[in-house]
């Protein structure tokens, strides 16, 4: 599609997708009757959407809590080998390939949903859950476009009785509580720059940027797989294994690349507790293997955030790619590895020498940390020794990320990564992906939420219209 045609399509889509509570399936902002009537302390009746691979991992984590009663299992590829374990765990649970059918046939039997599905499918599932008063846990990134994030946050605000949680699990671990305690005690203050880095190999590193096209050759759809439901809201694609089984993460039209995948595990506490909000500038400083279809082999992206609430401006620089390690400050020491990163087939091939993490520069101190829930340390060692007696006690987490969600379903806790908080961080990633896709410098007006120097970039904030039959999710 040529750019001018894309712009026309987006203009029509934007007009039809304006926030319109009350249109189509809008309902009361209270919980469903099932959830509202549920006594506290009872097990949470839950349905799972996406039960293989990462889905299996989070289902096992929910099982460890002893707090769930599994009502239904949904996966477009139920006959796939990756689904076998979870199906055997819950042989009595009702089974579906289409989440819409699951809601129609047994929606009155569950009160919560956990979804581990492609980035582009988070939006319709989450909107349907909130619209029907179902608590929703969805993997990160929260969504794939800036416009979807706006709609999801608005819907969450209109349904305050629904618990929402995004799956950046470290947001319930030690780093979350340490960062807040150190900030409150004035240990972390006057931050001016942050370096975030994730330099492991990615699936698309094996693609040929000069020969690979947007639509690889059509292959037979796996037997009994519901490919149409897998596609959801996005324009139709012929089936190819380069989209399925996690490969969707490689493509601009289906995933969020390395930034969306790992940014939520590395920048979550920085973004929330420093109250960064949205950047006014997003610039590609370096790229390798740029093309129109899948993510670059390497990227360096600068995000510039303004001063706010007495805190100075902050530059956040993101580095990904095997050959694109960030500069390290004097006294950095060895690489820090996170201990709570789940095993994943996403990390294949040779690994970089620097584990995923961040470096935080303030006017007085420098901190380094890994991803997920790993705690920060002060560098160099001499500075750490000087500060040792001034560090406050850090409270322990009362619940991990999965328990926190379930306790929120029961009204006992508030979720730590709700849509209203994680949504803005997801928007930051959406802006970064647009800069990657266009390989340019962008200026963003945080009041109008529009780019001021690039019309095509503004079109990408919304993206292409949803496929026919999926429009209703944008009007809930």
C-alpha positions in Angstrom: 0.0 0.0 0.0 1.4 3.4 -0.9 1.8 6.0 1.8 -1.0 8.3 0.5 -3.4 5.4 0.5 -2.4 4.4 4.0 -3.0 8.0 5.2 -6.5 8.0 3.6 -7.3 4.6 5.3 -6.1 5.8 8.6 -8.1 9.0 8.4 -11.3 7.0 7.9 -10.4 4.6 10.6 -9.6 7.4 13.1 -12.9 9.0 12.4 -14.7 5.7 13.2 -12.6 4.9 16.2 -13.0 8.1 18.2 -13.7 7.5 21.8 -17.4 6.8 21.9 -18.6 5.2 25.2 -22.1 4.1 24.8 -21.7 3.0 21.1 -22.4 -0.7 20.4 -21.4 -2.8 23.4 -20.7 -0.2 26.1 -22.1 -1.3 29.4 -22.1 -0.2 33.1 -18.7 0.3 34.5 -19.3 -2.1 37.4 -18.2 -5.7 37.6 -20.3 -8.4 36.0 -22.9 -10.0 38.3 -20.7 -13.0 38.8 -17.6 -11.0 39.9 -19.6 -8.6 42.0 -21.3 -11.4 43.9 -18.2 -13.4 44.5 -17.2 -13.7 48.2 -13.7 -12.7 49.1 -11.3 -15.6 49.7 -12.9 -17.9 47.2 -10.8 -19.1 44.3 -10.9 -16.9 41.3 -12.7 -18.5 38.4 -10.4 -17.9 35.4 -10.2 -18.5 31.7 -6.9 -18.7 29.8 -6.4 -17.4 26.3 -3.2 -18.7 24.7 -2.0 -21.8 26.5 1.2 -22.8 24.8 4.8 -21.5 25.2 4.6 -18.3 27.3 0.9 -19.1 28.0 1.9 -22.4 29.6 4.5 -20.5 31.8 2.1 -18.0 33.2 -0.6 -20.7 33.7 1.9 -22.7 35.8 2.6 -19.6 37.8 -1.1 -19.0 38.5 -1.4 -22.6 39.5 1.3 -22.2 42.1 -0.8 -19.7 43.9 -3.5 -22.2 44.7 -6.0 -19.4 44.1 -7.6 -20.2 40.8 -10.4 -22.4 39.5 -9.8 -23.0 35.8 -13.1 -22.8 33.8 -12.0 -22.6 30.2 -9.0 -22.9 27.9 -8.8 -21.1 24.6 -6.1 -21.3 21.8 -6.4 -21.0 18.1 -4.0 -24.0 17.7 -5.5 -26.4 20.3 -4.1 -29.4 18.5 -0.6 -28.0 18.5 2.1 -29.8 20.5 2.7 -26.7 22.6 -0.8 -26.9 24.1 -0.6 -30.5 25.3 0.7 -29.9 28.8 -1.9 -27.4 29.8 -4.7 -29.4 28.2 -3.6 -32.4 30.4 -3.5 -30.2 33.5 -7.1 -29.2 33.1 -9.0 -32.0 31.3 -12.4 -30.8 32.6 -12.0 -27.2 31.4 -14.1 -26.2 28.5 -12.1 -25.7 25.3 -12.3 -23.1 22.5 -10.4 -21.9 19.6 -12.1 -18.5 19.3 -12.2 -16.3 22.5 -15.4 -14.6 21.3 -17.1 -18.0 21.3 -15.8 -18.7 24.7 -17.4 -15.5 26.0 -20.7 -16.2 24.3 -20.9 -19.8 25.5 -19.5 -19.7 29.1 -18.8 -16.0 29.9 -21.1 -16.2 32.9 -18.9 -19.0 34.4 -15.6 -17.0 34.8 -14.7 -13.7 36.3 -11.1 -13.3 35.2 -9.0 -13.9 32.1 -5.2 -14.3 31.6 -4.0 -13.9 28.0 -0.6 -14.8 26.5 -1.1 -14.1 22.8 0.5 -12.0 20.1 0.9 -8.2 20.8 -1.7 -7.3 18.2 -4.3 -9.5 19.9 -4.0 -8.0 23.3 -6.3 -5.1 22.4 -9.5 -7.0 21.4 -9.3 -9.5 24.2 -8.7 -6.8 26.9 -11.5 -4.5 25.6 -14.0 -7.4 25.6 -13.0 -8.4 29.1 -13.3 -4.9 30.5 -16.6 -4.3 28.6 -18.0 -7.5 30.2 -16.7 -6.8 33.7 -13.9 -9.4 33.6 -10.6 -8.9 35.3 -7.8 -9.1 32.7 -4.1 -10.1 32.9 -2.4 -9.6 29.6 1.3 -10.1 28.7 3.5 -7.2 27.8 3.6 -5.0 25.8 0.1 -3.9 26.6 -0.8 -3.3 22.9 0.7 -2.6 19.5 -0.4 1.0 18.6 -0.6 4.3 20.5 -4.3 4.6 19.7 -5.0 1.2 21.2 -3.2 2.2 24.4 -5.4 5.3 24.6 -8.6 3.3 24.2 -7.5 0.7 26.7 -6.6 3.3 29.4 -9.9 5.1 28.8 -11.9 1.9 29.0 -10.1 0.9 32.3 -10.9 4.3 33.8 -14.6 3.7 32.9 -14.6 0.3 34.5 -12.9 1.0 37.9 -14.2 -2.3 39.4 -12.2 -4.4 36.9 -8.6 -5.3 37.8 -6.2 -5.0 35.0 -2.6 -6.2 35.0 0.2 -6.2 32.4 2.7 -9.0 32.6 6.0 -7.2 33.4 6.4 -9.5 36.4 9.4 -7.6 37.9 7.0 -4.8 38.8 6.0 -6.9 41.8 9.5 -7.9 42.8 12.4 -6.4 44.6 13.4 -3.6 42.2 9.9 -2.1 42.4 10.0 -1.7 46.1 13.7 -0.8 46.2 13.3 1.9 43.6 10.4 3.5 45.4 12.2 3.3 48.8 15.4 4.8 47.5 13.5 7.6 45.7 11.5 8.4 48.8 14.7 8.5 50.8 16.4 10.8 48.3 19.0 8.2 47.3 17.7 8.3 43.7 17.2 12.0 42.8 18.0 14.4 40.0 18.2 11.7 37.4 19.3 13.2 34.1 20.0 10.2 31.9 19.2 6.5 31.6 20.8 3.9 29.4 18.7 0.8 28.7 20.3 -2.2 26.8 19.1 -5.6 25.5 21.8 -7.1 23.3 20.8 -10.7 23.0 20.0 -12.3 19.6 16.5 -12.0 18.2 14.6 -14.2 15.8 14.8 -11.7 12.9 18.6 -11.5 13.0 18.5 -14.5 10.6 16.3 -12.6 8.1 17.8 -11.0 5.0 16.9 -7.3 5.1 17.6 -6.9 1.4 15.6 -10.0 0.2 12.8 -10.6 2.8 9.4 -9.2 1.9 6.4 -8.4 4.0 4.5 -11.4 3.0 6.5 -14.6 2.8 5.3 -17.4 0.5 2.0 -18.9 1.6 2.2 -22.2 3.5 -0.5 -24.7 4.4 -2.3 -23.7 7.6 -1.7 -26.3 10.3 -4.6 -28.7 10.6 -7.5 -27.4 12.8 -5.8 -24.1 13.4 -8.1 -21.1 13.4 -5.9 -18.8 11.4 -8.7 -16.2 10.9 -9.1 -15.7 14.7 -5.3 -15.6 15.1 -5.2 -12.6 12.8 -7.8 -10.8 14.8 -8.0 -7.1 13.9 -5.0 -6.9 11.6 -5.2 -7.0 7.7 -5.3 -10.5 6.3 -2.0 -12.3 5.9 -1.5 -15.7 4.3 -0.2 -18.2 6.8 3.5 -18.7 7.1 5.5 -20.1 10.0 7.5 -16.9 10.0 4.4 -15.3 11.7 3.4 -18.1 14.0 5.0 -19.5 17.3 6.4 -16.2 18.5 7.7 -15.1 15.1 5.0 -12.4 15.0 7.4 -10.4 17.2 9.6 -9.8 14.2 7.3 -7.8 12.1 6.1 -4.1 12.4 2.5 -5.1 11.6 2.3 -7.9 14.2 4.8 -7.2 17.0 6.8 -4.6 18.9 10.3 -5.9 18.4 13.0 -5.9 21.1 11.9 -2.6 22.5 8.3 -3.7 23.2 9.4 -7.2 24.4 12.1 -6.1 26.8 11.5 -2.4 27.5 8.7 -3.2 30.0 11.1 -5.4 32.0 13.9 -2.8 32.0 12.4 0.7 32.1 9.2 0.0 34.1 10.3 1.4 37.5 12.3 4.2 35.9 9.3 5.3 33.9 6.7 5.0 36.7 8.6 6.4 39.7 10.4 9.2 37.8 6.9 10.1 36.3 8.4 10.4 32.9 5.2 10.4 31.0 5.6 10.9 27.2 8.7 12.1 25.4 8.9 15.2 23.3 11.6 13.8 21.0 12.3 10.3 19.7 15.3 9.9 17.5 17.0 7.0 15.8 20.7 7.5 16.4 21.9 4.2 14.9 20.4 1.4 12.9 21.6 -1.7 11.1 19.5 -3.7 8.6 16.7 -1.2 8.4 13.8 -2.2 6.1 10.1 -1.6 5.7 8.9 -4.9 7.1 10.8 -6.3 10.1 12.8 -4.7 12.9 16.4 -3.7 12.5 19.2 -6.0 13.6 20.4 -3.1 15.8 18.9 0.1 17.1 19.9 3.0 19.2 16.9 5.2 20.1 17.0 8.4 22.1 13.9 9.4 24.0 13.9 12.9 25.5 11.6 13.7 28.4 10.9 17.2 29.8 11.3 18.5 33.3 8.4 17.7 35.5 7.3 18.2 39.1 10.7 19.7 40.1 12.7 16.9 38.5 15.2 17.7 35.7 14.8 16.6 32.0 15.8 13.0 31.3 17.3 11.4 28.2 16.6 7.7 27.9 18.8 5.9 25.3 17.8 2.4 24.2 20.4 0.0 22.7 19.6 -3.3 21.1 21.6 -5.6 18.7 24.5 -7.9 19.1 27.0 -5.3 17.8 25.5 -2.3 19.6 26.6 -2.4 23.2 26.2 0.9 25.2 29.2 2.8 26.6 29.8 1.8 30.2 30.8 4.2 32.9 34.0 3.9 34.9 33.7 1.5 37.7 30.8 -0.4 36.1 32.3 -3.8 37.0 30.8 -7.0 35.7 27.6 -7.5 33.8 24.5 -8.0 36.0 22.2 -10.9 35.1 18.6 -11.1 36.3 17.8 -14.2 38.3 14.0 -14.2 37.5 13.9 -14.2 33.7 11.8 -17.2 32.5 13.3 -19.5 30.0 12.3 -18.6 26.4 12.9 -19.8 22.9 13.0 -16.1 21.9 16.6 -16.0 23.0 18.4 -18.2 20.5 21.9 -18.1 19.0 25.0 -16.5 20.4 24.4 -14.1 23.3 26.0 -10.7 23.8 28.5 -10.1 26.5 26.3 -7.7 28.4 23.1 -8.9 30.1 19.9 -6.9 29.6 19.6 -4.0 32.0 20.0 -0.3 32.7 22.4 2.4 33.9 20.8 5.3 35.7 22.8 8.6 35.9 21.9 11.2 38.5 23.8 14.4 39.4 25.4 12.7 42.4 25.2 8.9 41.9 25.2 6.3 39.2 23.2 3.0 39.5 23.3 -0.2 37.5 20.7 -2.9 37.3 19.5 -5.9 35.3 16.1 -6.5 34.0 12.8 -7.8 35.6 12.9 -7.5 39.4 16.6 -7.3 39.9 17.7 -4.7 42.4 19.9 -1.7 41.6 23.5 -1.2 42.9 25.5 2.0 43.2 28.7 2.2 41.2 31.6 2.5 41.5 32.3 0.4 44.6 33.8 3.3 46.5 30.5 5.3 46.1 28.6 2.2 47.2 30.7 1.9 50.4 30.2 5.6 51.2 26.4 5.2 50.8 26.0 1.8 52.6 25.0 3.4 56.0 22.5 5.8 54.4 20.4 3.3 52.5 16.8 2.8 53.8 15.2 -0.5 54.6 13.4 -1.9 51.6 10.0 -3.6 52.3 9.5 -7.1 50.9 6.9 -7.7 48.3 3.6 -9.0 49.9 2.7 -10.8 46.7 4.3 -11.8 43.3 2.7 -10.4 40.1 0.3 -13.3 39.7 -0.8 -13.3 43.3 -1.2 -9.5 43.1 -3.6 -9.8 40.2 -5.7 -12.5 41.9 -5.8 -10.6 45.2 -6.9 -7.6 43.2 -9.7 -9.7 41.7 -10.8 -10.4 45.3 -10.6 -6.8 46.3 -7.6 -7.3 48.6 -4.8 -5.5 46.7 -4.5 -3.1 43.8 -2.6 -4.3 40.8 0.9 -2.8 40.5 0.9 -2.7 36.7 -2.6 -1.6 35.7 -3.5 -0.3 32.3 -3.6 3.2 33.6 0.1 3.0 34.6 1.5 0.6 32.0 -0.4 2.1 29.2 1.7 5.3 29.1 4.9 3.2 29.1 3.4 1.1 26.2 2.8 4.4 24.4 6.5 5.3 24.8 7.4 2.0 23.1 4.9 2.6 20.3 6.5 6.0 19.6 9.9 4.3 19.6 8.8 1.6 17.1 7.5 4.4 14.8 10.9 6.0 14.9 12.5 2.6 14.1 10.1 2.0 11.3 10.7 5.4 9.7 14.3 5.5 10.7 14.1 9.2 11.6 13.9 11.9 14.2 10.4 12.7 15.5 9.1 15.6 17.6 6.0 14.8 19.6 3.5 17.3 21.2 2.6 15.6 24.5 -0.6 17.8 24.8 -2.1 17.1 21.4 -0.5 13.6 21.3 0.6 14.2 17.7 3.9 14.4 15.9 4.7 17.9 14.7 7.1 17.1 11.9 5.9 13.9 10.2 2.4 13.3 8.8 3.0 9.6 8.1 4.2 9.1 11.7 0.9 10.5 12.9 -0.9 7.9 10.7 1.0 5.2 12.4 -0.3 6.3 15.8 -3.6 4.7 14.8 -2.5 2.2 12.1 -4.6 0.5 9.5 -8.4 0.1 10.1 -9.4 -3.2 11.7 -10.6 -6.1 9.5 -14.3 -6.2 8.8 -16.0 -7.9 11.8 -13.5 -6.6 14.3 -14.5 -2.9 14.4 -16.7 -3.2 17.5 -13.7 -3.6 19.8 -12.7 -0.1 19.0 -16.1 1.3 20.0 -16.5 -0.3 23.4 
